[in-house]
């Protein structure tokens, strides 16, 4: 297979400073709705990029569970690799890629833990099996085999007898408060449209970037 011969032209849409909303969160809503209405596969999936405790960048896919003018929220195990990385350095990047729409959104910001009430509320909204999985899985820790994990899962499921468990204190949400948000629209001949919002003051400052 010749990977260097794989290419396609991007002709879906364009992006201009005149057409884009002055508020990046409103523009995000427009694009997210486009992704939802177009039935993009996993429209809320995003790559969360942090600097690991070993000094290397780490990237993993998480799901966006909410956003507002303050930032973008996802949930995870605070004792996981990503949780430890954020505890040491809360600078973080998140990246959406919707290939069906030839679009990307890159966000740079600082991650902060959500309130206890927000974490509790989302945890209780999850299916009971997902709640149990969050309790029995010490995320990122080595385990001997899958059977070990499944045994812990079914043991706790039996003990609960259908009761709702409490959220583990080591599990909860992060809100990423952005300082930069870039919208990327693929264009023909690789002359892509890139509009960057920077939070230097109110309102946000926008600029066009070369592709």
ZIGIWO-V472409 format. One record per residue. N is the residue number from 1. RES is the residue in one small letter. PHI is phi in degrees with one decimal (* if undefined). Layout:
n: <N,N>
res: <RES,RES>
phi: <PHI,PHI>
//
This chain:
n: <1,2,3,4,5,6,7,8,9,10,11,12,13,14,15,16,17,18,19,20,21,22,23,24,25,26,27,28,29,30,31,32,33,34,35,36,37,38,39,40,41,42,43,44,45,46,47,48,49,50,51,52,53,54,55,56,57,58,59,60,61,62,63,64,65,66,67,68,69,70,71,72,73,74,75,76,77,78,79,80,81,82,83,84,85,86,87,88,89,90,91,92,93,94,95,96,97,98,99,100,101,102,103,104,105,106,107,108,109,110,111,112,113,114,115,116,117,118,119,120,121,122,123,124,125,126,127,128,129,130,131,132,133,134,135,136,137,138,139,140,141,142,143,144,145,146,147,148,149,150,151,152,153,154,155,156,157,158,159,160,161,162,163,164,165,166,167,168,169,170,171,172,173,174,175,176,177,178,179,180,181,182,183,184,185,186,187,188,189,190,191,192,193,194,195,196,197,198,199,200,201,202,203,204,205,206,207,208,209,210,211>
res: <x,x,x,x,x,x,x,x,x,x,x,x,x,x,x,x,x,x,x,x,x,x,x,x,x,x,x,x,x,x,x,x,x,x,x,x,x,x,x,x,x,x,x,x,x,x,x,x,x,x,x,x,x,x,x,x,x,x,x,x,x,x,x,x,x,x,x,x,x,x,x,x,x,x,x,x,x,x,x,x,x,x,x,x,x,x,x,x,x,x,x,x,x,x,x,x,x,x,x,x,x,x,x,x,x,x,x,x,x,x,x,x,x,x,x,x,x,x,x,x,x,x,x,x,x,x,x,x,x,x,x,x,x,x,x,x,x,x,x,x,x,x,x,x,x,x,x,x,x,x,x,x,x,x,x,x,x,x,x,x,x,x,x,x,x,x,x,x,x,x,x,x,x,x,x,x,x,x,x,x,x,x,x,x,x,x,x,x,x,x,x,x,x,x,x,x,x,x,x,x,x,x,x,x,x,x,x,x,x,x,x>
phi: <*,-96.4,-65.4,-72.0,-99.2,-83.0,-159.7,-150.4,-95.1,-102.6,-134.9,-70.3,-161.3,-129.0,-140.0,-128.4,-68.7,-77.5,-85.1,-80.4,-71.3,-70.2,-100.9,-63.8,-71.3,-68.4,-65.9,-60.7,-60.7,-59.2,-70.1,-64.5,-62.8,-59.2,-65.8,-66.0,-68.8,-84.7,57.4,-60.2,-66.5,51.3,-64.7,-95.7,-71.9,-144.2,-87.2,-105.5,-114.4,-132.7,-96.3,-64.9,-65.4,-90.8,91.7,-91.2,-63.5,-126.4,-129.9,-150.3,-90.0,-127.6,-111.8,-68.7,-116.0,171.2,-160.0,-155.0,-66.3,-87.7,159.3,-117.5,-113.3,-139.6,-125.5,-165.0,-88.6,-64.3,-91.6,-73.8,-57.9,-67.4,-64.2,-65.8,-64.2,-66.5,-61.8,-80.9,-147.2,-87.0,-69.6,-147.2,-117.6,-128.4,-140.5,-102.3,-135.6,-117.3,-61.7,-63.0,-102.9,56.9,-133.6,-136.2,-131.5,-113.2,-128.5,-115.8,-169.5,-122.5,-91.9,-131.4,-65.9,-72.2,-66.4,-59.3,-64.1,-65.5,-64.8,-61.5,-61.7,-69.7,-58.4,-70.9,-80.5,-77.2,-58.2,-56.6,-66.8,-70.0,-63.1,-62.7,-60.6,-64.6,-75.8,-85.0,-99.7,-82.7,-52.7,80.0,-82.5,-69.0,-126.8,-68.4,-170.4,-67.4,-58.8,-57.3,-68.2,-65.8,-61.8,-63.5,-61.5,-71.1,-61.9,-68.3,-58.7,-66.7,-67.6,-73.7,52.4,85.6,-74.3,-84.4,-79.4,-79.4,-67.0,-63.0,-65.0,-86.0,-125.5,179.6,-105.2,-124.8,-113.2,-94.5,-92.9,-78.7,-117.4,-141.6,-136.6,-114.1,-105.3,-120.8,-118.4,-63.2,-134.2,-63.9,60.8,65.6,-90.9,-68.0,-91.7,-132.9,-118.2,-110.0,-101.8,-124.4,-91.8,-96.0,-167.6,-101.0,-76.4,-61.1,-93.2,-114.6,-150.5,-94.2,-110.2,-67.4,-69.8>
//
